[in-house]
Amino acid sequence: TRVGRNGVACLPAHIPVMSLDELNENVLLFHLFPYLDVSSLFQVVLALPTLASLIRAYFRTTHRLYFSDSYRKKSREGNLVTLASLTGNLRILDFLNFSHGMSNTVLRHFLLTNASTLVTLNISGCSTITAKAFQDIHLRELEVLVANGCCHLNTDLVNSLYRCPLRVLGLAGVRYLDDEMLKRILECCPSLQVLNVSRCQQITDRAILMLRYAPALEVLKVSHCMRVSDVSLQCVLDHCEKIRQIVMDDCRSVSLRFMNILDSRGVLLLESRKEGHEVQWDRVDSYLKGKIVF
């Protein structure tokens, strides 16, 4: 497989063992470097300084970087800013659960250098990120934004999403997400297929009713949205013909009668409380494959 269980890219079994003298640039760029995480690539530079320019070339052209779990926990802001300056063609940025080093400054550097190519951005669990990181940056190719747990994002984020082809949006636990902000997002991004607004306490029926203007919607997640009721979810059911999952848990304004209706239509999914399932929702690959794992 391409990625190991701990999230670190692994070498495929079919690559032959060869000496350093036998390696050429194409083998390194296309058959070795793509299977190494960022930390391992920097270790290669330290061990073999002659490969530094080739690794810089790889950073400039690669579509995706892999980060080990230890790097996500121990990275520093300065190192990440330096890494951002080396990139320029990234299509996928996966910053899930970067507990150290992640800041508005870091994210902004990555966005500025990759704004014209970025398709998928995952900043879930990066609780220090605010909308300032996105200020005056238009992500015109962005299709997937997963920002669950980024509680400080606010309506200023919407300007960066204007007319981008956004298909997947995760804003669970964003404390400033209210009806007006969601309305503006839907106006900017009418092609949404997956929307996660779980644990957004300011979201009410008024916002969910706006989803009738999102005809492509397939998955809606509203767990712990206490002010969402049968009225708005019935509207989603009636107007969003492609809806296949309405995910909920502890939605106290939704009646048992309506839950039975959803169940009979085959779209109700009661969110599992098993350990790790919420994290699985946030993994980028779950969105990219079109298979949301709960």
N, C-alpha and C positions, 0 to 999 in steps of 0.2 A: 504494500500500500504506500501511498504518497506521504501520509502523515501518521505518525505513531500515536499511541494511546494518550501520551502526555502532551499532545499538541505539537511536538517537534517533528519537523520533516525528516524522513528517513530515506536512506539510499535504497533504490530498488535492487532486487536480487540479480537482475540481468546485467548489471554493469560489471565488466571484467576488471579484475585486479591488474594494475599496471604500475610501472615505476613512474617517478616524476618526469624523467626524460621522455617517456612515451606520451605524456599528456600534451595535447595542443590546446589552443584557445577555445576552439569549438567544443571540445570534450568538456572543458572546465565550465564554460558559459552555459551549455545546454544540457549537460549530463551529470554535473556534479553540484555546482552552486545552487541550482533550484531546489535541491534536496537537503540543503543545510539551513539551519535557523540563523538569525542575525548574530547571535553570540558566537556560534561556531565559525562564521565567516570572519569575524574580527580576530578570533584565535588563529585562523589561517594566516591573516596578515602579520600577526606577531611572530608566527613560526617561520613564515616564508615571505619576507618583505618584498621580494621580487614580484609577487602576485598582487601587490596593493593596487596598481593601476588597473589590472584586469577586474578586480573585485569592485573598484569604483565604477568601471564601465558596466558591470552587472547591475549595480544599484541604480544607475541612470536608466537602464532599459527594462528592468524587471517589472512585471505587473502586480506582484504580490510579495510581501515579506513574511517570513515565519518567525514567531517569537516563542521561545521556550517558557515554561511556567516560571522558572527561576528568574529569567530576564524580566518578565512582567512584574515580578515582586521587588526586584533590586535595581532596576534601571534608574538612571539619574537624568534630570532635565537637560543638562548640558550635552550629554551623550546623545539623547534623542533629537535635540535640535541639530546637532552635527549630522546625524543620520538623515534627517529630513532634507538637509541641504544637498545630500548626495543623490536624492531621488528626483523623479520628474516624469515618470510614466506609470505610476501606480494606478491600478484599477480597483484593488481591494486593500483597505486598511482595517486591520482587525486589532483593535486596542481593548478587547474585552478584558475587564478586571485588571487593568494596569494600576496596581495599588501604590506605586511609587514613581516619581518622575513625570507623570502625566500632568499637564497644565494647559491653560489657554495658550501660552506661548508655544509649547510643543505642537499642539494640534494645529494652531494657526500656521506654523511653518510648513507642516505637511500639507495642509489645504492649499496654501499659496503655490507650492511647487507642483501640486498634482491636480489643481482645480479643473483643468480641461480634460482629464482622463478618468477621474475617480468615479467609479460606478457603485461601489459598496463601502459603507463606513459603519463600523461597529465601535461605539464608545461606551457600551453598557458597563456600569460599575465604576465609571470614571466620575466620581461625585463632585470633583472640583471644577469640572468644565462648565462654562457659562456661554451665553450667546455671543459674548465678545470675541470668542475664537472664530466665529463665522462672519464677523462684521465686514461688509463690503466685498464678500467673496461669493461669486455666483457659481454654484456647482451644477453646471448645465447638463452633465451626463449622469448625475446621481440617480440611481434606481432603488437603492436599499440604504436606509438610515435606521440603525438600531441604537437607541440612546436610553434604554431602560435604566432607571436609577440615577440619571443625570438631573437631579432634583432642581438645579438652579437655572435650567434653560427657560427662556421666556419668549414672548412674542417677537423679539428681534430676530429670532432664528428664521422666521417666515421669509424674510427678504432673500436669504440664500437659497431658498427652495423654489423661488418664483419660476414657474414654467419649466422646472426640471422634470424628467420623466419618472418621478418617484412611484414605485410599485409597492414597497414595503416600508412601513413606518412603525417603529416601536418607541413609545414615549411613556412606558409604565413608570409610575412613581414620580413623574415630573410635577412638582407641587404647583407650578404656575400655569399649567395647562388648564384652561377653562374653555367654556363654550365659544367665546369670541376667537380665541387663538386657534381652536380646532376648525372653526368655520373658515378662517383665513387660509389655513393649510389646505383644506378641501377645495377652496377656490383656486389656489395655486397649483394643486396636484390632483386633477380629477381622475387620474388613472390608478388610484390606490387599489391594491388587491388584498393586502394584509395590513390591519391596523390593531395595535395593542395600546390601549389606554387604561390598563389595569392600575388600580391603586391611585387613580387621579380623582381626588375627592371633589374637585370643583366641576367635573363633567356631569351634566344633567341630560334629561331627555331632549332638551333643546338642541344640543350638539349632535346627539345620535340621530335625531330626525333629519339632520343635514346629509346623512349618509345616503339618502334616497337619490342624491345627485352624484353618487359614486357607483355607477352601474357595474364596474369591474370588480367590486368588492367580493372576496371569497372567504376571508377569515377575519372575524372580529373578536377581540379579547377584551372583556369588560369586568374581569374579576375584581371584587371589592369596590365597585363603583356603586355606592349606596343610593345614588339619586337617579339611577337608570332603571326604568320600569318597563312593564309589558307594552306600553303605548309606543315607545320609540323602537323597541326591538321588533314589534309587529310590523312597523313601517319598513324596517330593514328587510324583514322576511318577504314583504309584499313587493318591494321595488328593486331589490338587489337580486336579480335572477340567478346570478352565479354563486350566491352564498352557499358555502358548504360546511362551515363551522362557526358556531357562536360559542365562545369559550367563557365560562363563568364559574365563580366560586364566591360565596358570601355576598350575593347581590340581593339585598334584603327587600328591595322594592319590586322584585320579580316574583310573581305568584307561582305556586306549585302547578296550578292549572296551565299557565302559559309554558312552563318548563316541560310539561307533558306534551304540549303542542309541538314545541321544538323537537322533542325526542321523537315524536311520531313522524316528523318531517325528516329525521335523520341528520339534523344539523347541530344538535345540542352536544357539547362536550364539557362535562364537569371536570374542572382542572384537577389533576392528580396532585396530591400533597407529598408524594414520595420525594426523598432527598435527591437533589440534583436536577429535578425535572424543570425547574424554572431556569436554571443555567442552560439547559439544553435548548430551550426556546431562544436564548440569546446567541447561540452559536451561528456564525455567518453561514456555514455550509448548509444548515437546515433551511435557510431562506433560499440560497442559491439553487438547491436541488428541488425547490418547490414542495418540500415535505417538512412541514412544521412538526418538530418533535417536542412533546410536552413531558 
